[in-house]
Each structure stands twice: as structure tokens, then as C-alpha cells.
Amino acid sequence: MEKIMVCLKRVVDYNVRIRVKPDQSGVVTEGVKMSINPFDEIALEEALRLREQGKATEVLVVTIGSADCQQQLRTGLAMGADRAVLIESDHDVEPLAAARILLKMIEKENPDLALLGKQAIDDDCNQTAQMLAALWDRPQATFASKLEVNDGSLRVTREVDAGLEVIDVDLPAVVSSDLRLNEPRYVKLPDIMKAKKKSIETIAIDSFGVDTTPAFAVTEYAAPPVRGKGIMVDDVAGLVDALKEKGFSL
């Protein structure tokens, strides 16, 4: 492989407690720590390992979002990515539009492999990788927990409901990473400082000619209901009575 393109998304850090805005128009992001989507970070780590093994020569990180996303791209550069591209947008982009934009980047960069996280922890859509593979008309391997590079193909171990599935896909291909694919490396301070000096290519999203108008509108956000207080019962008969009071039929 010559080039691997890794797609990153900026999300609220997974350690941060999510809070809904008082007007229920979204979640609070002001003053909140933002990070690379954890599954995308795993995808980047795998791309870097493939390059270090001599299986690839270049790792390109790409993200779609506001200028603030440069922070996550620089984290990707600090981890070891060779180049970074920001596709700048002033509004959120839905999965299908994101896949169409990423396809334009693929046509521009001609990577041998597109690596993404299996889903983003903010919307949990789990759609972009599959849509990208369909639009690109190339094989896909989702929920990858192991990658092996062969001559012109990949052997991918997938995590499925029944256990593990091993498939071979021809390159170029789209692969989405699962949690157990690897553990991302710790970024050192000197690498962070070096990444601050590296250039990031910025491309206006409108230049791709892709319609990014949202197909649906979110009317409101709401926090999960507060869990009710539990009760103690003395015996099975007490449990049955308590269930009946809650309206459960036995």
C-alpha cells in the first residue's frame, strides 16, 4: 500500500459528562474538552502501525468540521500522521453527505485504504463507512478487531454477534475499526509541540459541489430520565405484589 486515509471526527471527550442545554437545542460544548472520536483514534493507530511495519508509506488524516477541528488534526499529526486536511464546514454534516465528501477526497488522493471508526460516540450512527464503500464501489470490512495485509488484499477479523468472522477483501477498501483492534499510543509533549508547527491543508466544503443540506431536523434534546429508587422486598410473595403494583402481569 502507498497511502492510507484516516477519517477523524471531533467529539466531546468520552470522560466528560454530557449536559443538555437549558433550551434543549443541543448538548453543552462551550468550555468542554473535545477529542478525536475514540474509534477514529484506534483507526489512526492501526494506520500508523501498518506504516511502521512497512506496509504503507503515508498516513493522511482528514476531518470535516469547523476551524476548531484543527486541534484534533494536530493530535493526529502528533501521533505520527504525515499530512492533515480540514474540510471546513460551518454546520454539522450528516453521514451520507460526509461519505460523499470523503469520496471526493478519495478521488483526489487515491488512497489504497480508507480507515474509519465504526461509529462516533456523539450520534452513534455507524453509517459513514458503509456508505463510503457503497459510493466508492469498493469492498468493506466493518467492526475490525485485527488486520493482516497480504499482497493486494486485507485479511480482516470482524467482531459479529456470533463471535469472530474472518474475511478477505481486495484493495482499495474501506475498513471501520472496533474497540479491540488496538490501544492508541500516548502522545508525548515534544511531538505535540512539533505538530503545532506543521501545516494543515484547509478546503472549503462548498468547493466539492456536494449538497450538505440536512435531510432531517432534530427538534429537541433531552437527558435520560432519572432512574427510580429501588425497593427491598422480604420474600418472593412481596416481589410478586410489588410487580403487580407496577402493572406487570405474571
C-alpha positions in Angstrom: 0.0 0.0 0.0 1.1 3.5 -0.7 -1.4 5.7 1.2 -3.9 5.2 4.0 -6.6 7.8 4.5 -7.9 8.0 8.1 -11.1 9.9 8.7 -11.4 11.6 12.1 -14.3 13.3 13.9 -14.2 15.9 16.7 -16.5 14.9 19.6 -16.9 15.7 23.3 -14.3 13.7 25.2 -15.6 10.4 26.4 -14.6 11.2 30.0 -16.9 14.3 30.0 -20.4 14.1 31.4 -22.8 15.2 28.7 -25.2 18.0 29.7 -28.2 19.1 27.7 -28.6 22.9 27.1 -31.5 24.5 29.1 -33.4 25.2 25.9 -33.0 21.6 24.7 -31.4 22.7 21.5 -28.3 20.6 21.8 -25.6 19.5 24.2 -23.3 21.8 26.0 -19.9 22.1 24.2 -18.7 25.5 25.4 -15.7 25.1 27.8 -15.9 21.3 27.4 -12.9 19.2 26.4 -13.1 17.9 22.8 -11.2 15.0 21.5 -10.8 12.7 18.5 -13.6 10.1 18.4 -12.2 7.1 20.2 -12.9 4.6 17.4 -11.3 7.0 14.9 -8.2 7.2 17.1 -8.0 3.5 17.0 -8.2 3.6 13.2 -5.4 6.1 13.1 -3.2 4.0 15.4 -3.7 1.0 13.1 -2.7 3.1 10.1 0.4 4.2 11.9 1.3 0.6 12.8 0.9 -0.5 9.2 3.2 2.3 8.1 5.8 1.3 10.8 5.6 -2.3 9.6 6.5 -1.1 6.1 3.0 -2.0 4.8 2.2 1.7 3.9 4.3 4.8 3.1 1.9 7.6 4.0 -0.9 8.3 6.5 -3.3 11.1 5.7 -5.8 12.3 8.3 -9.0 14.1 7.2 -11.8 15.7 9.1 -15.0 17.6 8.3 -16.0 20.4 10.6 -15.2 23.9 11.9 -11.8 25.5 12.3 -11.7 24.2 15.8 -11.2 20.7 14.4 -7.6 21.7 13.7 -6.9 20.8 17.3 -7.8 17.1 16.7 -5.9 17.1 13.4 -2.8 18.3 15.2 -3.3 15.5 17.7 -3.3 13.1 14.7 -0.1 14.7 13.5 1.4 14.4 16.9 0.6 10.7 16.9 2.5 10.4 13.7 0.3 11.2 10.7 2.2 12.6 7.7 -0.4 15.1 6.5 -3.7 16.6 7.6 -6.6 18.0 5.7 -9.5 20.0 7.2 -12.7 20.2 5.1 -14.1 23.3 6.7 -17.8 23.5 7.3 -19.9 25.9 9.5 -22.6 23.3 10.1 -22.9 19.6 11.1 -22.8 17.2 8.2 -24.9 14.0 8.1 -23.4 10.6 7.4 -24.4 10.4 3.7 -23.1 13.9 2.9 -19.9 13.1 4.9 -19.5 9.9 2.8 -19.9 11.9 -0.4 -17.4 14.5 0.7 -14.9 11.7 1.7 -15.4 10.1 -1.7 -14.3 13.4 -3.3 -11.1 13.3 -1.1 -10.5 9.7 -2.2 -10.8 10.7 -5.8 -8.3 13.5 -5.1 -5.8 11.5 -3.0 -6.2 7.9 -4.4 -5.5 6.0 -1.1 -5.2 2.3 -1.1 -7.2 2.0 2.2 -9.7 4.2 3.9 -9.9 3.7 7.7 -12.7 5.0 9.9 -14.0 4.3 13.4 -17.0 2.0 13.3 -19.2 4.8 14.8 -18.9 8.2 16.5 -19.8 8.4 20.2 -21.9 11.6 19.8 -24.5 10.3 17.4 -23.7 6.5 17.2 -24.9 6.4 13.6 -22.5 3.7 12.4 -23.2 4.6 8.8 -20.4 6.6 7.1 -18.0 3.8 6.4 -20.7 1.6 4.8 -22.0 4.5 2.7 -18.5 5.4 1.6 -17.8 1.9 0.5 -21.0 1.8 -1.5 -20.3 5.1 -3.2 -16.7 4.2 -3.9 -17.9 0.8 -5.2 -15.1 -1.0 -3.2 -15.1 -3.8 -0.6 -15.8 -3.0 3.0 -14.9 -4.7 6.3 -16.7 -3.3 9.3 -16.1 -3.8 13.1 -12.4 -4.9 12.5 -10.5 -6.3 15.5 -7.5 -7.5 13.5 -5.9 -6.5 10.2 -3.4 -8.5 8.2 -2.0 -7.1 4.9 -1.4 -9.5 2.1 -0.3 -8.9 -1.5 -3.1 -6.6 -2.8 -5.6 -7.6 -0.1 -6.5 -7.5 3.5 -7.5 -10.3 5.9 -9.8 -8.8 8.5 -11.1 -10.3 11.7 -14.5 -8.8 12.4 -16.5 -8.8 15.6 -20.0 -10.0 15.0 -22.9 -11.1 17.2 -22.0 -14.7 16.9 -18.3 -14.2 17.7 -15.5 -13.5 15.2 -15.6 -13.6 11.4 -12.5 -13.6 9.1 -12.9 -12.2 5.6 -10.5 -11.3 2.8 -11.1 -8.1 0.9 -9.3 -6.7 -2.2 -7.6 -3.3 -2.0 -8.6 -0.5 -2.2 -11.1 -1.0 0.5 -12.9 0.7 3.4 -12.4 -0.7 6.9 -14.0 0.5 10.1 -12.3 -0.2 13.5 -13.7 -1.8 16.6 -12.6 -1.2 20.1 -10.3 -4.2 20.4 -8.3 -3.5 17.2 -5.5 -1.9 19.2 -4.7 0.6 22.0 -3.7 4.0 20.7 -0.3 5.3 21.7 0.3 8.0 24.3 1.2 11.3 22.6 4.4 12.8 24.0 4.8 16.6 24.7 7.7 17.0 22.2 5.5 15.5 19.4 2.6 17.8 20.4 5.0 20.8 20.1 6.3 19.7 16.7 2.7 19.2 15.4 1.8 22.8 16.3 4.3 23.9 13.6 3.0 21.6 10.9 0.7 23.0 8.2 -2.9 21.8 7.8 -4.5 22.0 4.4 -7.9 23.6 4.5 -10.5 23.1 1.9 -13.9 24.8 1.8 -16.7 22.2 1.9 -18.6 24.1 -0.8 -15.7 23.5 -3.3 -16.6 19.9 -3.6 -20.1 20.6 -5.1 -21.8 18.3 -2.7 -25.2 19.2 -1.3 -24.8 19.0 2.5 -28.3 20.3 3.4 -29.6 18.2 6.3 -32.2 15.7 5.4 -33.9 15.8 8.8 -34.1 18.2 11.7 -33.6 17.4 15.4 -36.5 19.1 17.3 -35.1 18.8 20.8 -32.6 17.0 23.0 -33.4 15.5 26.4 -31.4 13.9 29.2 -32.3 10.3 30.1 -34.9 10.0 32.8 -33.7 9.8 36.3 -33.5 6.2 37.5 -36.2 5.4 40.1 -35.3 4.4 43.6 -35.3 0.7 44.2 -37.2 -1.0 46.9 -36.5 -4.0 49.2 -38.8 -7.0 49.5 -38.8 -9.7 52.1 -39.7 -12.7 50.0 -41.0 -13.9 46.6 -44.6 -13.1 47.5 -43.5 -9.5 48.3 -41.8 -9.3 44.9 -44.9 -10.6 43.1 -47.1 -8.0 44.9 -44.6 -5.2 44.0 -44.6 -6.2 40.3 -48.4 -6.2 40.3 -48.5 -2.7 41.7 -46.2 -1.6 38.9 -48.7 -3.0 36.4 -46.7 -6.1 35.4 -48.8 -9.2 34.7 -47.4 -12.6 35.8 
